[in-house]
Amino acid sequence: MTCKHAQGFLGPAEIEVKETVDANKVRYGDAEALALLDGVDTLIAMKGKKVDFFDLKKARPDDATLLSKLIGPSGNLRAPTARIGKRLLVGFNEETYKQFLN
């Protein structure tokens, strides 16, 4: 799934987006990607139907594990990435978005 799928989902749901960053123009390396986790309690990484949940408060994985979920094959932050309160959603899975956006 792509950012367009996420945008298609967010539009009809009337979800307010506070900030949009074009992943084709702005590069996030390892340090910047890990910095996105500051203040985040839960990382939800989605790839197709596979959804991985990480409780960063109780059992934060090592940086290599986190980066494997945050950084895509291009070496940049995986898109779409959305911060919703204290959760960071990486990738897109419609069912997961419905669960956390309602």
C-alpha positions as CSV (number, residue, x, y, z in Angstrom):
1,M,0.0,0.0,0.0
2,T,1.1,3.5,-0.6
3,C,0.7,7.0,0.8
4,K,-2.2,7.5,-1.7
5,H,-4.1,4.6,0.0
6,A,-3.6,6.3,3.3
7,Q,-4.7,9.7,1.9
8,G,-7.7,8.1,0.3
9,F,-8.6,6.6,3.7
10,L,-8.0,9.8,5.7
11,G,-10.0,12.1,3.4
12,P,-13.5,10.5,3.7
13,A,-12.9,9.9,7.4
14,E,-12.4,13.7,7.8
15,I,-9.2,13.2,9.8
16,E,-7.3,16.4,10.3
17,V,-3.6,16.2,9.2
18,K,-1.4,18.7,11.0
19,E,1.7,18.2,8.9
20,T,2.6,16.4,5.7
21,V,6.2,15.7,4.6
22,D,6.9,14.5,1.1
23,A,9.2,11.5,1.5
24,N,10.5,12.0,-2.0
25,K,11.9,15.4,-1.1
26,V,12.8,15.0,2.6
27,R,15.2,12.3,3.7
28,Y,15.1,10.7,7.1
29,G,18.2,8.8,8.1
30,D,18.6,6.5,11.0
31,A,19.0,9.2,13.6
32,E,16.0,11.2,12.3
33,A,13.8,8.1,12.2
34,L,14.7,7.1,15.7
35,A,14.0,10.7,16.9
36,L,10.4,10.3,15.7
37,L,10.0,7.8,18.5
38,D,10.6,10.5,21.2
39,G,7.4,10.7,23.2
40,V,5.9,7.6,21.5
41,D,4.7,4.7,23.6
42,T,3.7,2.3,20.8
43,L,5.1,1.7,17.3
44,I,2.8,-0.1,14.9
45,A,4.6,-1.2,11.8
46,M,2.5,-2.5,8.9
47,K,3.5,-4.2,5.7
48,G,0.7,-5.7,3.7
49,K,-1.4,-7.8,6.1
50,K,1.5,-8.1,8.6
51,V,1.2,-5.8,11.6
52,D,3.9,-5.6,14.3
53,F,3.2,-3.9,17.6
54,F,6.0,-2.7,19.8
55,D,5.4,-1.4,23.4
56,L,8.2,1.1,23.7
57,K,7.5,1.9,27.3
58,K,7.7,-1.7,28.6
59,A,10.0,-3.5,26.2
60,R,11.8,-1.2,23.7
61,P,13.6,-3.2,21.1
62,D,17.2,-2.4,20.1
63,D,17.7,0.3,17.5
64,A,18.5,-2.2,14.7
65,T,15.1,-3.8,15.2
66,L,13.3,-0.5,15.3
67,L,15.2,0.8,12.2
68,S,14.2,-2.4,10.3
69,K,10.6,-1.3,10.8
70,L,11.1,2.5,10.2
71,I,13.5,2.6,7.2
72,G,12.5,1.1,3.9
73,P,14.6,-0.4,1.1
74,S,15.4,3.1,-0.3
75,G,17.2,3.9,2.9
76,N,14.6,6.5,3.8
77,L,11.7,6.6,6.3
78,R,8.9,4.2,5.2
79,A,5.8,5.9,4.0
80,P,3.2,6.6,5.1
81,T,4.2,7.3,8.6
82,A,1.6,8.9,10.9
83,R,1.9,10.0,14.5
84,I,-1.4,9.7,16.4
85,G,-1.1,10.8,19.9
86,K,1.6,8.6,21.5
87,R,1.4,6.0,18.7
88,L,3.6,6.0,15.5
89,L,2.0,4.1,12.6
90,V,4.5,3.1,9.8
91,G,3.1,1.7,6.6
92,F,-0.5,1.2,5.8
93,N,-3.1,-1.4,6.7
94,E,-6.7,-0.3,6.4
95,E,-8.0,-2.4,9.3
96,T,-5.2,-1.0,11.6
97,Y,-5.9,2.6,10.5
98,K,-9.6,2.1,11.2
99,Q,-8.8,0.6,14.7
100,F,-6.6,3.5,15.7
101,L,-8.3,6.4,14.0
102,N,-11.8,5.8,15.3
